[in-house]
Each structure stands twice: as structure tokens, then as C-alpha cells.
Amino acid sequence: MKNLVLFGPPGAGKGTQADVLKGKYNLVHISTGDVFRYNIKNQTELGLHAKSFMDKGQLVPDDVTIKMLGAELDKNPKANGFIFDGFPRTEAQAEALSELLAEKNTEVTAMIALEVDDEVLVERLLERGKSSGRPDDADEKIIRNRIEVYYDETSILKDFYEKQGKYYGVKGVGSIEEITDRISKVIESL
């Protein structure tokens, strides 16, 4: 079983790459953003709570995120592996993910980080905001805050996974195919 943490700041291309990789390697893609949006759209208690943070460009508290993720894992008991997109973002979440996977007799195989310049991220998100209707992608101030929060609160994860020999940085600029090829080389080396 291959369990991949696809990592990178907002707009790095995690969702796009996860969509390609899930088919290529027969994995289940779990995007915390999609999980949050589903819960918000359906006005679940967890979704409404998460929305209050997302609207300000802040990360959703760990306990809310972990409860949503646990429910998603339970929906896929026979999966060949998972691509975690947008989770974990903190060391506490990484430890909680390790515990969840240990309960299923597996672990994180690798963290693959898409590395993209901040100005490219802002441009990508503003462009996505024009077509997605997502308010968090339409406001440059919120976008820059999301990127800053990402760096402030998630940089420790690089060290967390490097210490385990599971961190792989991949250049996240170029065509979708070029980026997929770079990621695939990492996955196939595992």
C-alpha cells in the first residue's frame, strides 16, 4: 500500500496532480479542501465550523480536520493506498495521520512537496478564482494570507518527514505532464 502526502502551498497544483496520480497508481485521493467544501455545502456541523475559519484564510483547527479525515478513511476500507492532499499541515496532524494509518496496519510512504514561487501561486489562484467561484481564490489579500499561514504553520512538516527519510521536493512549475513525470519518478523509486 502506498500512502502519499501531496504537499505544497495553495495553488501549487496538488489537486491537479492527485487527479492524474490516483488513476495511474490506483489510489484514493482525499483532498481536505474537497472534504471541507462537501461538509460546508451540506451544512454539517463540522462544515459550518470549518467555514468560519476558511472565510478568513485561516487553517481549520486540527480536531475538525481529523474528524473529517477519519470519516473519509472509513469510506474506503479496501483502498490500495491514499493520496492525502492538504493534510497534514501540522506536526500534530502528521502524528494523528500516523495513528489513523497504523490502525489500518499501514503508514505514510512519502511526502511529495510541490515547490512553486509565491508570485506564481498568487497568479494561479486569482485565475482559478475567476472560474471556480471560490471566494478564497478571488481576493489577493486572502490568497497571500493563506500562503503566509502555509509557510508559518507547515514548514515543520518538512523536517518531520525528512527525519523519517520520506520527504521529496519536486519542482511544481511546467506542464502538468512534466510535473507528473517528476512525481512519478519519486513514487516509482519507493
C-alpha positions as CSV (number, residue, x, y, z in Angstrom):
1,M,0.0,0.0,0.0
2,K,1.4,3.4,-1.0
3,N,0.1,6.3,1.1
4,L,1.4,9.7,-0.3
5,V,1.2,13.1,1.3
6,L,1.0,15.6,-1.6
7,F,2.3,18.8,-0.1
8,G,2.6,22.4,-1.2
9,P,1.2,25.8,-0.8
10,P,-2.3,26.8,-2.1
11,G,-2.2,26.8,-5.9
12,A,0.8,24.5,-6.2
13,G,-1.2,22.0,-8.2
14,K,-1.8,19.3,-5.6
15,G,-5.4,18.7,-6.8
16,T,-4.4,18.5,-10.5
17,Q,-1.6,16.1,-9.8
18,A,-3.6,14.0,-7.4
19,D,-6.3,13.5,-10.1
20,V,-3.7,12.2,-12.5
21,L,-1.8,10.1,-9.9
22,K,-4.9,8.4,-8.5
23,G,-5.7,6.8,-11.8
24,K,-2.1,6.0,-12.7
25,Y,-1.4,4.2,-9.4
26,N,-5.0,3.2,-8.4
27,L,-5.1,5.3,-5.2
28,V,-7.9,7.1,-3.4
29,H,-7.5,10.9,-3.5
30,I,-8.5,12.6,-0.2
31,S,-8.5,16.4,-0.6
32,T,-9.2,18.1,2.7
33,G,-10.4,21.1,0.6
34,D,-12.9,18.9,-1.1
35,V,-13.9,17.3,2.1
36,F,-14.4,20.7,3.7
37,R,-16.4,22.0,0.7
38,Y,-18.6,18.9,0.8
39,N,-19.3,19.4,4.5
40,I,-19.9,23.1,4.1
41,K,-22.2,22.6,1.1
42,N,-24.2,20.1,3.1
43,Q,-24.1,22.4,6.1
44,T,-22.9,19.7,8.5
45,E,-21.8,20.9,12.0
46,L,-18.2,20.3,11.1
47,G,-18.6,22.1,7.8
48,L,-20.1,25.2,9.2
49,H,-17.3,25.3,11.9
50,A,-14.6,24.9,9.2
51,K,-16.2,27.6,7.0
52,S,-15.8,30.2,9.7
53,F,-12.0,29.7,9.5
54,M,-11.7,29.3,5.8
55,D,-13.5,32.5,5.1
56,K,-10.7,34.3,6.9
57,G,-8.0,32.5,5.1
58,Q,-7.1,30.6,8.2
59,L,-6.4,26.9,8.6
60,V,-9.2,24.8,10.1
61,P,-8.5,23.5,13.7
62,D,-6.9,20.1,14.0
63,D,-9.8,18.4,15.7
64,V,-12.3,19.3,13.0
65,T,-9.9,18.3,10.2
66,I,-9.0,15.0,11.8
67,K,-12.7,14.0,12.4
68,M,-13.5,14.8,8.7
69,L,-10.4,12.8,7.5
70,G,-11.2,9.8,9.7
71,A,-14.7,9.6,8.1
72,E,-13.1,9.6,4.7
73,L,-10.7,6.8,5.5
74,D,-13.6,4.7,6.8
75,K,-15.4,5.1,3.5
76,N,-12.5,3.4,1.7
77,P,-11.5,0.3,3.7
78,K,-10.3,-1.7,0.7
79,A,-8.1,1.1,-0.8
80,N,-4.7,0.3,-2.4
81,G,-3.5,3.5,-0.8
82,F,-4.3,7.1,-0.4
83,I,-3.1,10.5,-1.7
84,F,-3.5,13.0,1.1
85,D,-3.9,16.4,-0.4
86,G,-3.8,19.3,2.0
87,F,-3.3,17.1,5.1
88,P,-1.4,17.0,7.3
89,R,-0.4,20.7,7.8
90,T,0.9,20.5,11.3
91,E,3.1,18.0,13.3
92,A,0.0,17.2,15.4
93,Q,-1.9,16.3,12.3
94,A,1.0,14.3,10.9
95,E,1.1,12.3,14.2
96,A,-2.7,11.8,14.1
97,L,-2.4,10.6,10.5
98,S,0.3,8.1,11.5
99,E,-2.1,6.9,14.2
100,L,-5.0,6.5,11.8
101,L,-2.9,4.6,9.3
102,A,-1.3,2.4,12.0
103,E,-4.9,1.3,12.9
104,K,-5.1,0.1,9.3
105,N,-1.6,-1.6,9.5
106,T,0.0,0.9,7.1
107,E,1.9,4.2,7.2
108,V,2.8,7.2,5.1
109,T,5.1,6.1,2.3
110,A,6.3,9.5,1.2
111,M,5.7,13.2,1.4
112,I,6.0,14.8,-2.0
113,A,6.2,18.6,-1.9
114,L,5.4,20.7,-5.0
115,E,7.7,23.7,-4.9
116,V,6.4,26.8,-6.6
117,D,7.3,30.6,-6.4
118,D,4.9,32.7,-4.4
119,E,4.1,35.1,-7.2
120,V,3.2,32.1,-9.5
121,L,0.9,30.8,-6.8
122,V,-0.9,34.2,-6.5
123,E,-1.4,34.3,-10.2
124,R,-2.7,30.7,-10.4
125,L,-5.1,31.2,-7.6
126,L,-6.5,34.5,-8.9
127,E,-7.0,32.8,-12.3
128,R,-8.7,29.8,-10.6
129,G,-10.9,32.2,-8.7
130,K,-12.3,33.6,-11.9
131,S,-13.7,30.2,-12.9
132,S,-14.2,28.4,-9.6
133,G,-16.4,30.8,-7.8
134,R,-14.4,30.1,-4.6
135,P,-14.2,33.4,-2.6
136,D,-10.9,32.4,-1.1
137,D,-9.4,32.4,-4.6
138,A,-10.8,35.7,-5.7
139,D,-9.2,38.0,-3.1
140,E,-5.4,38.6,-3.4
141,K,-5.1,39.6,0.3
142,I,-6.7,36.3,1.4
143,I,-4.5,34.4,-1.0
144,R,-1.4,36.0,0.3
145,N,-2.5,35.3,3.9
146,R,-3.2,31.6,3.0
147,I,0.3,31.3,1.6
148,E,1.9,33.0,4.6
149,V,-0.1,30.8,7.0
150,Y,1.1,27.7,5.0
151,Y,4.7,28.7,5.4
152,D,4.4,29.7,9.1
153,E,2.5,26.7,10.2
154,T,3.6,23.9,7.9
155,S,7.4,24.3,7.5
156,I,8.0,21.9,10.4
157,L,6.5,19.1,8.4
158,K,9.4,19.1,6.0
159,D,11.7,18.3,9.0
160,F,9.2,15.8,10.4
161,Y,9.2,13.7,7.2
162,E,12.9,14.3,6.4
163,K,13.8,12.7,9.7
164,Q,11.9,9.6,8.6
165,G,13.6,9.6,5.1
166,K,10.2,10.3,3.5
167,Y,10.4,13.9,2.2
168,Y,10.8,14.5,-1.6
169,G,10.8,18.0,-3.1
170,V,9.6,18.3,-6.7
171,K,9.6,21.3,-8.9
172,G,5.9,22.3,-9.4
173,V,6.4,24.5,-12.4
174,G,6.0,23.3,-16.0
175,S,3.3,21.4,-17.9
176,I,1.1,19.1,-16.0
177,E,2.8,16.1,-17.8
178,E,6.3,17.4,-16.8
179,I,5.3,17.7,-13.2
180,T,3.6,14.3,-13.2
181,D,6.7,12.7,-14.7
182,R,8.8,14.2,-11.8
183,I,6.4,12.9,-9.2
184,S,6.2,9.5,-10.9
185,K,10.0,9.1,-10.7
186,V,9.7,9.6,-6.9
187,I,6.8,7.2,-6.5
188,E,8.4,4.5,-8.6
189,S,11.7,4.8,-6.6
190,L,9.9,3.9,-3.4
